[in-house]
């Protein structure tokens, strides 16, 4: 993985990092290079995305491209449990040129390998989010408990609340 992805992943839940890194290795073996284009977001960053495609009253602005339906505190990105990822067919030493075409073979390889690590793909949802992947044992939408724990103790408190569930998740083994 490239340095940009590593920096973004460093702020995410350790199990998510492990799974994305394992998938990246599998993708690279097939000539596909992936980049984490978004990882952990603050509530403010999430609200900026939300209001970039919604009116101030929260209704959808169909004159602008869709980016998210989640306000700050309502996305697993806010808790380091989700990433947005894009593939490229270029090598590591050339500028990254993301391919957003979900039917492209590189995108399909990326989806397959990230899902093989047990991650949930947003492209399987009713409101598709094709570049979104998150841990499987977290709710699709963060809970009130997540927000309360975050307010009291930040990411460590939220992550600790999932410790038992996530520790039962299968670990990847890289050959």
KAMOBEL-V759779 format. One record per residue. RES is the residue in one letter. PHI is phi in whole degrees, -180 to 180 (NA if undefined). PSI is psi in whole degrees, -180 to 180 (999 if undefined). D_LAST is the distance of its C-alpha to the last C-alpha in Angstrom with 2 decimals. Layout:
res=<RES;RES>
phi=<PHI;PHI>
psi=<PSI;PSI>
d_last=<D_LAST;D_LAST>
This chain:
res=<X;X;X;X;X;X;X;X;X;X;X;X;X;X;X;X;X;X;X;X;X;X;X;X;X;X;X;X;X;X;X;X;X;X;X;X;X;X;X;X;X;X;X;X;X;X;X;X;X;X;X;X;X;X;X;X;X;X;X;X;X;X;X;X;X;X;X;X;X;X;X;X;X;X;X;X;X;X;X;X;X;X;X;X;X;X;X;X;X;X;X;X;X;X;X;X;X;X;X;X;X;X;X;X;X;X;X;X;X;X;X;X;X;X;X;X;X;X;X;X;X;X;X;X;X;X;X;X;X;X;X;X;X;X;X;X;X;X;X;X;X;X;X;X;X;X;X;X;X;X;X;X;X;X;X;X;X;X;X;X;X;X;X;X;X;X;X;X;X;X;X;X;X;X;X>
phi=<NA;-82;-62;-61;-63;-61;-65;-69;-68;-59;-93;-97;-54;-56;-70;-63;-56;-58;-70;-67;-63;-64;-65;-61;-63;-65;-65;-60;-64;-107;81;-115;-111;-112;-130;-78;-88;-158;-126;-65;-126;-74;-58;-65;-62;-65;-63;-60;-62;-59;-79;-77;-136;-134;-74;-62;-85;93;-78;-66;-100;-77;-86;-120;-63;-69;-127;-164;-105;-104;-82;-55;92;-116;-126;-68;-63;-68;-121;69;-107;-145;-137;-107;-134;-133;-96;-147;-91;-77;-74;-69;-98;-123;-56;-71;-123;-63;-112;-94;-84;-62;-89;-64;-54;-65;-66;-65;-63;-59;-58;-58;-72;-68;-68;-64;-88;90;-84;-89;-101;-65;-71;-89;-87;-59;-92;-58;-140;-64;-100;-96;-136;-145;-60;-75;-92;-110;-62;-59;-114;-55;-92;-59;-59;-58;-67;-66;-60;-62;-63;-83;-140;69;-57;-56;-69;-66;-61;-64;-68;-101;-51;-65;-65;-71;-69;-86;-70;-63;-84;-82;-126;-94;-78>
psi=<154;168;-37;-47;-42;-41;-42;-41;-29;-23;-2;168;137;-37;-37;-44;-48;-45;-41;-42;-41;-43;-39;-40;-44;-39;-46;-35;-18;12;17;129;130;154;136;110;-18;137;-116;132;144;164;-39;-44;-38;-43;-38;-44;-46;-50;-4;-13;14;154;168;-24;1;-5;151;134;101;0;-7;150;141;138;-40;155;2;127;172;132;-9;16;141;-13;-33;-13;13;23;4;153;154;135;144;145;163;148;-4;157;180;-30;19;158;137;128;94;144;110;7;105;-24;-8;142;-37;-41;-40;-39;-45;-48;-50;-46;-37;-40;-32;-20;2;13;150;134;128;-16;-13;-2;162;-51;94;143;81;-24;6;132;140;165;143;-30;19;154;150;-41;132;151;167;-39;-40;-47;-39;-48;-41;-43;-35;-40;12;-163;-42;-36;-42;-48;-40;-31;-20;-2;-47;-45;-47;-29;-20;-11;141;135;151;152;118;127;999>
d_last=<16.78;20.30;22.41;24.51;21.72;20.43;24.05;24.56;21.45;22.48;25.44;23.66;22.62;19.53;17.83;18.73;17.32;13.92;13.93;15.41;13.05;9.98;12.34;13.46;10.23;10.23;13.95;13.92;12.05;15.14;17.62;18.36;18.69;19.51;21.79;22.73;26.45;27.50;26.19;28.53;32.16;35.33;37.92;40.02;37.39;36.88;40.65;40.91;38.52;40.44;43.82;42.76;43.01;45.42;49.05;50.11;51.03;47.46;48.29;46.12;47.34;46.78;47.89;44.63;41.03;39.25;36.64;36.54;38.62;37.61;39.78;38.68;37.42;36.66;33.24;29.88;29.46;32.17;30.02;26.67;25.23;25.08;24.21;25.54;23.20;24.17;22.47;23.58;23.16;24.06;21.90;21.23;24.45;26.89;28.54;26.66;28.57;27.58;27.93;29.46;30.03;28.23;28.72;27.24;24.12;22.22;23.32;22.38;18.78;18.68;20.30;18.07;14.78;16.52;18.05;14.85;13.98;17.39;19.50;23.07;24.30;27.87;28.54;28.92;31.79;35.51;35.84;32.84;30.81;28.42;26.46;26.17;23.18;23.45;22.17;23.13;24.99;27.46;30.66;30.87;33.72;33.80;36.29;39.44;37.80;35.06;37.85;39.87;37.01;36.16;39.84;40.03;36.81;34.75;31.04;30.35;32.84;31.39;27.81;29.14;30.86;27.57;25.82;26.40;25.41;22.26;21.10;21.14;18.90;15.46;12.82;9.63;6.35;3.80;0.00>
